[in-house]
């Protein structure tokens, strides 16, 4: 098996529900015309030499493609228009580009891969320059497709401020910060919060609140985190799906937050 079928086997939680079943085999390549058919890719000599894995405990004879080759097949599917999902406007990228970034973010997180290693790893199957451009937008700190969207949108908005937001920044009880995902700095005290996006210079935190944050236990935890961050002089902005559906609203909220943080810095100085 190959493509999105195997991405789900490897643990990809998103994007795969409405993707067709695909496999590699000898003979003629075919694209499924309905959900009851199978997309059949041609198993070339190069693919024959690639290792396969058996990872499904219920179907022990099922052979699947390795992680990087699975990612390659999924990227080809996105770029050809064979598979897609809805994308809001406001990232500065094409819809196919956003989908590719979301996919690479997710696969990088699952396998602990640095996206910057992918152009070399995929060089025999995908255009290297195209992969270099793609991975320049990727970040293994993106823990969900919506967090990836938020990062892409805020990256475009923040470009004119001269400030940068870092994914999965960790704030500690002593006020220090660390960046475990990107290997910069380490804190020694209790963790107060892991920020979806954070700017240490401004002490500005962005947290994406999906539907899971509506549960009372999660809301209570969020409130405690907000209070602790505020006591450490951090300004917290909680972003919801409505912000990502209306980029002008997100832009106003974010730029207002940046100006507020800059005023606070000036007053302290």
N, C-alpha and C positions, 0 to 999 in steps of 0.2 A: 504494500500500500504506500501511497505517497501524498504530498500536498496537504490540504486542510484536514483530510482524514487523519493523517499522522500527527499534524500539529496538535489536534485534540488529544491524541494518545500520549503525546509528550507532556501534556498539561496545560495547553493554551485554553483559557477559560472563555475567551471572547472571539467573536467574528466567525466561529466555525459552525454555528447551529444550522444555518441555511446554506452551507457550502455543500457541493456535491461530493459524492464518493469518487475517489480516484486511485488508480493503480498503475504500476509500470509492468509491461509485459512485452513479449515479442509480437510481431505483426503490425497491423495498421493502427495509427493513432486515431482516436475518435473522441469527440466532445459530447457529453451527455446532453440529450435534448429534454430530459425530464428527470425528476427525482428518482424514478425507478430504474434509471440507466446508470452506467458507470463510465466516467471519463477515463480513457485508456491512453497512457503515454508510452512512447516507444522506448524500450529499454536498450539504449545504445551500448556500444562496447565500453565506453568510459563509465557508464552507470553500472554495467555488469561488474566492473572492478571495485565499485564502492561497497563498503561493508553494509550489512543489514543487521537489524536488531530485533529481538523478540522480547517485547516489554509488556504484553497483555497477559495477565495471569489466567484469564478465562479462555484465551485462544493462543495456546503456547506455540502453535506452528505459524502464527501470523508474523510475517516479516515486514519490517517498516524501515524507511530511509533514516539515515542519521540526522541529527538536529540541523546542521548547517545546510545540508542538501534539502531538507524539508523547508527551511526558510527560503531557499532559492526558488523552489517550485511555487511557494505561496506568493513571493514577490512577482514572479512571472505572471501568475494568475491575476494579480492586481493590475499590473502594468498593461496587460492585454485587455482588461475590462471584463474578463471572465467572471470575476467575483468582486463585490463591492458592498458598501454600507453607507448610510447617510452621514454627511459631514457638514457642520455649520460653517458659515463664512467667517472670515476675520483672522485667519492664520497667516495669510500672505503666501500660502502654498496652494498648489492644485489639489483637488480632492484626492486624486490618486497618490499624490505626494504625502498628504496627511495620513492616509490609510497605511502607506508603507512605513512611515515613522511610527505610527501606533503599533504596527506589527513588530518592527525591530525592537522597539522599547520593551514590548511584552516578552519576546523571545530572549532578549538579552537578560532580562530579570530572571526568567525561569532557569536559564543555564549559567548565569553568572558571567556572561560574555561582555567584554568591553566592545561597544559598537564600532570603535575605531579599528578593531582587528578584522572586521568583516570584509572590507574591500579586498584584502589579501586572501582571505579564506574563500571568497566567492569568485576570485579572478578568472577561473577557468570556465565559469558559467555565465557571469554577468559583467557588463561593462564596468571597468574599474572606476572611471571618472564619475559615472552615474552613481555608483555606490559611495564614493567619497563625498559627493554632494549630499546624498541621502543621510549618511551617518553623521554629517556635521550638524544635523538637526536632531539627532537621536540622543537618548540619555537613559542608561539603565536604572536611573532613579525614578522613572515613571511607573507607578504601581497600578495604574488603571488607564484605560483609554481616555477617560475624562480628565485625568491628571495630565496626560500627554497633551490633550487639547488646550488645557489651561496654560501649560508651559509654552506652547507654541504661540498662543494669543498674547500672553504677557511678554514674551520675548520681543514680539513686534512692537508692542506698546512701549516697552522700557527702552527701546533702542535710542530714543531721543533724549532720555534722561541721564545717560552716562552711568546708570546703575545696572547691576546684574543680580538676578535671582538664582539661587542654587537649590536644586531639588534634594529632598530628604536631609536637609540641614538639621542637626540635633542641638537643642538648647539644654544646658545643664543647670542644676540648682545653684551653682556658684556664679552663674552669669556667663560662663564660657560657652563656646559653640564648637562643634566638630562636624566633619563631613565624611562619614564612614563609607558612603557609596563611592566617592571619588578619591578616597585615601588621603584626605588632607586634614591633619589635626586630629587630636583625640582628647576627649574630656575625661576627668577623673572623678567627677561627682555625679550624683543621681541625675537621671534623664528626666527633664520636665516635659519635653515634647519633641516629636520628630515632625518637622514642618514639611508640608508638601512642596512649598517654595519659600525661601527665606533670603533676606538681605541683611547680613550682619552689620554692615556700615550704617544702614538706616534703622536697624532693629524693626524691620517690617516682615511680618509673617503672613503667608497666604495658605489657607486650608480649604480643600475642596470638600464640600458636604454633599455626598450622594444620599440616596434614599435610606441607607443604613443608619444615617445620623438622626433619623426621625425617632428611633427607639429611645425610650426614656433613659435607659442605662447609658446609652451612648451620649445623649444630650447632657446628662449629668457629668459624665467624664469630660466632655468638651468644655462645659462651664468651669470645671476645676482647672483645666489646662489654660483656658483664657485668663482666669484670675491669676494663676502663677506667672504666666507670661507678662501680664500687665504689671505685676509687682516687680518684674525684672526689667521694666521699661520697654517692653515690646508692644508694638501696635499690631493687632490681629485683624485680618480681613477674611471673613468666611465667604467663599464663593460657591454659588449654587448653579444648577444647570441653566436657570434663567439668565445668568450673566453670560454664559457661553453661547446662548442662543441670541443674545443682543450685544454685539461687540462694542457698540457705542456706550452702553451702560457700563460694561466692564472697564472700558478705557477711562471713563470719568471716575469711577470708583477707585481704580488703581492710581491714576495721576493725582487725585485728591489725597490719597493715602501717602504718596511719595512727598507731596508738598507739606503735609502735616508733619511727617517725620523729619523733614529738612528744617522746618520751623523749630521743632523741639531741639534739634541738634544746635541750631543757632542760639537758642535761648540758654542752653546749658553752657555754650562756649563763651 
